[in-house]
Amino acid sequence: MQDLIEKLQLLDVPRREAEVYLALLQKNEFTAPEIAEITSVSRTKTYEILQNLVKKGLAGQSYKNGIKVFNSISPDIVMKNISTEYDRKKFVADKLQEELMKLKAAQAGTSDSLDYIEILTEREQIRERWLTIQNSTKKELLLFSKSPYSFSLEENLDYEKALLQRNVDFKCIYEYCDIKSEKERDLFITTLEKYEEIGEEIKIVDNLTMKLCVSDSTITMLALNDRVSLKPSITSMFVNHPSYAVSLRMVFFTFWSNGLTLGEFKNNVSRYIQL
């Protein structure tokens, strides 16, 4: 059993979630207290872990005689979903590697600094740069909206109105994986409705692999998770390089083609966000 847990961990399934998933495989359905009895997970933590497994597609939930019960999703489906997610991340990584190597080759043999690349770590600096990008965009702005934010979604609404009044084509992809309550879900939908009302084009996905902004196929803002903690980071890289921006624009539209419209999301919200 420990060997299986360790293998699932290699696929980015946390240890306690792996343990609970393996326990679910032992029979058709369990209640949360039953899972707590046969695993090392405390009863108070079991509900949270089971909900995480449901959101990640490793478990299902239903009601039986008024009691919530959980079941495992078939391992072949789980492995297929994990493989799909890794394929998507590999696509992003391959594109990044290709363009970063182009950037490196462009400066080979010269003593010029890479003055078209800038790293910012302070929240206030990033806020100012984000406003500058919005104010200077003339034709198209593409965005992956992912926490942590330098501006709250509500706070940025007025700034975006000015952008859209200049007839800028603004497309944004939002993720819903961090929504943990009905209040957060309702605020998420209400806020996106406001953005859509002022002219923003919206798609919604479960999870975004990074924070991304591409302005006029020239300027790129990029923020990845910390590779040690795997937690989202506000540290951002700004690149003023058309070739790099064009490649990341292709990445954006790959996600865009697989996203849900706001209407599709609202019509099936209980399927996508299971609280």
C-alpha positions in Angstrom: 0.0 0.0 0.0 2.8 2.4 0.9 4.4 1.7 -2.5 1.1 2.7 -4.3 0.8 5.9 -2.2 4.4 6.9 -3.2 3.7 6.3 -6.9 0.5 8.4 -6.7 2.6 11.1 -5.0 4.9 11.1 -8.1 1.8 12.0 -10.1 1.2 15.1 -7.8 -1.5 13.4 -5.7 -0.8 14.4 -2.0 -0.1 11.6 0.4 -3.3 11.8 2.4 -5.4 12.1 -0.8 -3.6 9.1 -2.2 -4.3 7.1 0.9 -8.0 8.0 0.9 -8.3 7.2 -2.8 -6.8 3.7 -2.3 -9.2 3.2 0.6 -12.2 4.1 -1.6 -11.1 1.3 -4.1 -11.9 -1.3 -1.4 -15.7 -1.3 -1.9 -18.4 0.5 -3.8 -19.1 3.4 -1.4 -18.0 4.8 1.9 -19.2 7.5 4.3 -16.6 10.0 5.5 -16.6 8.5 9.1 -16.0 5.0 7.5 -13.0 6.4 5.6 -11.6 7.9 8.8 -11.8 4.5 10.5 -9.7 2.7 7.9 -7.1 5.4 7.2 -4.7 7.5 9.2 -6.6 10.7 8.3 -8.5 12.4 11.1 -12.3 12.5 11.0 -12.3 16.3 10.8 -9.9 16.3 7.8 -11.6 13.4 6.0 -14.4 15.6 4.6 -11.9 18.1 3.1 -9.8 15.4 1.5 -12.8 13.7 0.0 -14.0 17.0 -1.5 -10.6 17.5 -2.9 -10.7 14.1 -4.6 -14.1 14.9 -6.0 -12.9 18.2 -7.5 -9.9 16.5 -9.0 -11.9 13.7 -10.6 -10.6 10.9 -8.4 -13.9 10.3 -6.5 -17.6 10.7 -6.9 -20.3 11.6 -4.4 -24.0 11.0 -3.9 -26.7 10.7 -1.2 -28.0 7.5 0.2 -30.8 7.6 2.7 -30.0 11.3 3.3 -26.3 10.5 4.0 -23.5 11.7 1.7 -21.5 8.7 0.4 -18.3 8.6 -1.7 -17.0 6.2 -4.3 -13.8 5.9 -6.3 -13.5 6.8 -9.9 -12.2 3.9 -12.0 -8.4 3.9 -12.1 -8.3 3.8 -15.9 -10.3 7.1 -16.1 -8.2 8.7 -13.4 -4.9 7.8 -15.1 -6.3 9.0 -18.5 -7.2 12.4 -16.8 -3.8 12.7 -15.2 -2.1 11.8 -18.5 -4.2 14.5 -20.3 -3.1 17.1 -17.7 0.5 16.2 -18.1 0.2 16.4 -21.9 -1.2 19.9 -21.5 1.6 21.0 -19.2 4.2 19.4 -21.5 2.8 21.4 -24.4 3.2 24.6 -22.5 6.7 23.6 -21.3 7.8 22.7 -24.9 6.6 26.0 -26.2 8.4 27.9 -23.4 11.6 26.0 -24.0 11.5 26.7 -27.7 11.1 30.5 -27.3 13.4 30.8 -24.3 16.1 29.1 -26.4 15.5 31.6 -29.2 15.9 34.4 -26.7 19.2 32.9 -25.5 20.4 32.4 -29.0 19.6 35.9 -30.0 22.0 37.3 -27.4 24.8 34.7 -27.9 28.1 36.3 -28.7 27.1 39.8 -27.6 27.7 41.6 -24.4 24.3 43.4 -24.4 22.1 42.7 -21.4 18.7 41.2 -21.8 17.0 44.5 -21.2 13.8 43.2 -22.7 13.4 40.8 -19.7 12.5 42.1 -16.3 11.7 40.3 -13.0 9.4 42.0 -10.5 8.7 40.6 -7.0 7.0 43.5 -5.2 3.2 43.6 -5.4 3.0 47.3 -5.9 5.5 47.2 -8.8 3.4 44.5 -10.4 0.2 46.4 -9.9 1.8 49.5 -11.6 3.1 47.4 -14.5 -0.2 45.7 -15.0 -1.9 49.1 -15.2 0.7 50.3 -17.7 0.0 47.2 -19.9 -3.7 47.8 -19.8 -3.3 51.5 -20.6 -0.9 51.0 -23.4 -2.6 48.0 -25.2 -4.0 49.2 -28.5 -5.5 46.1 -30.2 -5.6 42.9 -28.2 -5.1 41.8 -24.6 -5.1 38.1 -23.6 -5.1 37.0 -20.0 -5.0 34.0 -17.8 -6.7 35.1 -14.5 -5.2 33.1 -11.7 -4.6 33.9 -8.0 -2.8 35.5 -6.2 -3.9 38.8 -7.7 -2.2 42.1 -7.6 -5.7 43.6 -8.0 -8.9 42.0 -6.9 -11.3 41.1 -9.7 -13.8 43.7 -8.4 -11.1 46.4 -8.1 -9.9 46.0 -11.6 -13.3 46.5 -13.2 -13.0 50.3 -13.6 -9.6 50.1 -15.2 -10.9 47.5 -17.7 -13.8 49.7 -18.7 -11.4 52.3 -20.0 -9.5 49.6 -21.9 -12.7 48.3 -23.6 -13.8 51.8 -24.4 -10.8 52.0 -26.7 -12.2 49.0 -28.6 -9.4 46.7 -27.5 -10.2 43.0 -28.0 -9.9 41.6 -24.5 -10.2 37.9 -23.9 -9.7 36.4 -20.4 -9.7 32.8 -19.2 -10.6 32.2 -15.5 -10.0 29.2 -13.3 -12.5 27.9 -10.8 -10.4 25.2 -8.9 -9.9 27.4 -5.8 -13.6 28.1 -5.1 -14.3 26.5 -1.7 -17.8 27.8 -0.7 -21.1 28.9 -2.1 -20.3 32.5 -1.3 -17.1 32.4 -3.3 -18.9 30.6 -6.2 -21.7 33.2 -6.3 -19.2 36.1 -6.1 -17.1 34.6 -8.9 -20.2 34.3 -11.2 -21.5 37.8 -10.3 -18.1 39.4 -11.0 -17.7 37.6 -14.3 -21.1 38.7 -15.3 -20.1 42.3 -14.7 -17.0 41.8 -16.9 -19.0 40.3 -19.6 -21.5 43.1 -19.5 -18.8 45.7 -20.3 -17.5 43.7 -23.3 -14.9 41.3 -22.0 -14.9 37.9 -23.8 -14.7 35.1 -21.2 -13.9 31.4 -21.0 -13.6 29.3 -17.8 -11.5 26.3 -17.1 -10.8 24.1 -14.0 -7.2 25.0 -13.6 -4.6 27.2 -15.3 -0.9 26.2 -15.3 0.4 29.8 -14.9 -0.5 33.4 -14.9 -0.2 35.0 -18.3 -0.8 38.2 -20.1 -0.1 38.9 -23.8 -0.4 42.5 -25.0 -0.6 43.3 -28.8 1.5 40.1 -29.6 4.5 42.0 -28.2 4.6 42.3 -24.4 4.3 39.3 -22.2 3.7 39.0 -18.4 4.3 35.5 -16.9 4.1 34.1 -13.4 4.6 30.4 -12.6 4.1 28.4 -9.4 7.1 28.1 -7.1 8.8 24.9 -8.2 9.6 23.9 -4.6 6.4 24.6 -2.7 4.3 24.3 -5.9 2.2 27.2 -4.6 1.2 30.2 -6.8 3.7 33.0 -6.8 3.3 36.7 -7.5 6.8 37.0 -8.8 6.4 38.0 -12.4 8.6 38.1 -15.6 8.0 40.8 -18.2 9.3 40.2 -21.7 9.1 42.7 -24.5 9.8 40.4 -27.4 7.3 39.8 -30.3 8.5 36.2 -31.1 8.0 35.1 -27.5 4.6 36.8 -27.3 3.4 35.2 -30.5 4.2 31.7 -29.2 2.5 32.3 -25.9 -0.5 33.7 -27.8 -0.7 30.2 -29.4 -0.7 28.7 -25.9 -3.5 31.0 -24.8 -5.7 30.0 -27.7 -5.1 26.3 -27.0 -6.6 26.8 -23.5 -9.3 29.1 -25.0 -10.6 26.4 -27.4 -11.1 24.0 -24.5 -12.8 26.5 -22.1 -16.4 27.0 -21.1 -18.4 30.1 -21.9 -19.9 31.8 -18.8 -23.3 30.6 -19.9 -22.2 27.0 -20.1 -20.5 27.2 -16.8 -23.6 28.7 -15.0 -25.9 26.1 -16.6 -23.9 23.2 -15.1 -22.2 25.0 -12.1 -23.1 22.2 -9.7 -21.2 19.7 -12.0 -18.1 21.8 -12.1 -18.0 23.1 -8.5 -19.1 20.4 -6.0 -19.3 21.9 -2.5 
